[in-house]
Amino acid sequence: MNPAKTYKDLLVWQSAHSFVMEVYAVTKSFPKEELFGLTSQVRRAAVSVPSNIVEGFGRWNNADKLRFYNIAEASLHEADYQLFLAGELQFADTSKAQEIAINTKRLLASFIKSIRPQDA
């Protein structure tokens, strides 16, 4: 397998980007009074996922890369809960976004494992 030339070549980034696009689509239907609340919060958390993947991709050493990929992972967990909450509050059907989040979590965990030292 050839190494990625740009972050856009990474399957994990592609999945994270799809996640952001779906989060933006689903949050359009959130109540207007949530614009500066849950809508803003879940969008920021979602955008943080591919953004940190990109930042990690640009780092030279694995310790730096792993730090940013871990931040992406944490932001993904945060956004996933916020989508769950929005569903519970019946703001929208968030199931598609949550499915993409699950796939992105799986890809990100594998990606991190491939970089992490074996003894860690």
C-alpha positions in Angstrom: 0.0 0.0 0.0 1.3 3.4 -0.9 1.6 6.0 1.8 -0.9 8.9 1.8 0.4 11.9 -0.1 -2.1 14.3 1.5 -4.6 14.0 4.4 -7.4 13.7 1.8 -5.9 10.2 0.9 -6.6 8.9 4.4 -9.8 6.8 4.7 -10.1 8.0 8.3 -10.1 11.7 7.2 -12.7 10.9 4.5 -15.0 9.3 7.0 -14.5 12.2 9.5 -15.3 14.7 6.7 -18.4 12.8 5.9 -19.3 12.9 9.6 -19.0 16.7 9.6 -21.1 17.1 6.5 -23.8 14.9 8.0 -23.7 16.8 11.3 -24.2 20.1 9.5 -27.1 18.7 7.5 -28.9 17.2 10.6 -28.3 20.3 12.8 -30.1 22.5 10.2 -33.3 21.2 11.6 -32.4 21.9 15.3 -34.6 24.5 17.0 -33.4 28.0 16.4 -33.0 28.7 20.1 -30.3 26.0 20.1 -28.2 27.9 17.5 -25.7 29.1 20.2 -26.2 26.0 22.3 -26.2 22.4 21.2 -26.1 23.2 17.4 -22.9 25.2 17.8 -21.4 22.7 20.3 -21.9 19.6 18.2 -20.7 21.4 15.0 -17.5 22.5 16.7 -16.8 19.0 18.1 -17.5 17.4 14.7 -15.2 19.9 12.9 -12.5 19.2 15.4 -12.3 15.5 14.4 -11.0 15.9 10.8 -9.2 19.1 11.7 -7.1 17.2 14.3 -6.5 14.4 11.9 -5.1 16.9 9.4 -2.9 18.5 12.1 -1.6 15.1 13.1 -0.9 14.2 9.5 1.3 17.3 9.2 3.4 16.4 12.3 6.8 14.7 11.9 7.1 12.5 14.9 4.7 9.8 16.0 4.2 11.2 19.5 2.9 14.5 18.1 0.8 12.6 15.5 -0.7 10.4 18.3 -1.5 13.4 20.4 -3.6 15.0 17.7 -5.3 11.8 16.7 -6.2 11.3 20.4 -7.8 14.7 20.4 -9.7 13.8 17.3 -10.9 10.6 19.0 -12.0 12.6 22.1 -13.9 15.1 20.0 -15.6 12.3 18.1 -16.9 10.9 21.4 -18.1 14.3 22.5 -20.0 14.9 19.2 -21.4 11.4 19.4 -22.9 12.1 22.9 -24.3 15.5 21.7 -26.0 13.7 18.8 -27.4 11.2 21.2 -28.7 14.0 23.3 -30.3 15.8 20.3 -32.0 12.6 19.4 -33.3 12.1 23.0 -34.6 15.7 22.9 -36.3 14.9 19.6 -34.5 17.7 17.7 -33.9 15.5 14.7 -33.2 11.9 13.6 -29.4 11.7 14.3 -29.1 8.0 13.5 -27.2 8.5 10.2 -24.7 10.8 11.8 -24.2 8.4 14.7 -23.6 5.5 12.2 -20.9 7.5 10.5 -19.4 8.3 13.9 -19.2 4.6 14.7 -17.4 3.9 11.5 -15.1 6.8 12.0 -14.3 5.6 15.6 -13.4 2.2 14.2 -11.1 3.7 11.5 -9.5 6.1 13.9 -8.8 3.4 16.4 -7.2 1.3 13.8 -5.2 4.2 12.5 -3.9 5.1 15.9 -3.0 1.4 16.6 -1.0 1.4 13.4 1.1 4.3 14.6 1.3 3.6 18.4 4.5 1.7 19.5 3.8 -2.0 20.1 4.8 -1.8 23.8 2.5 1.1 24.5 
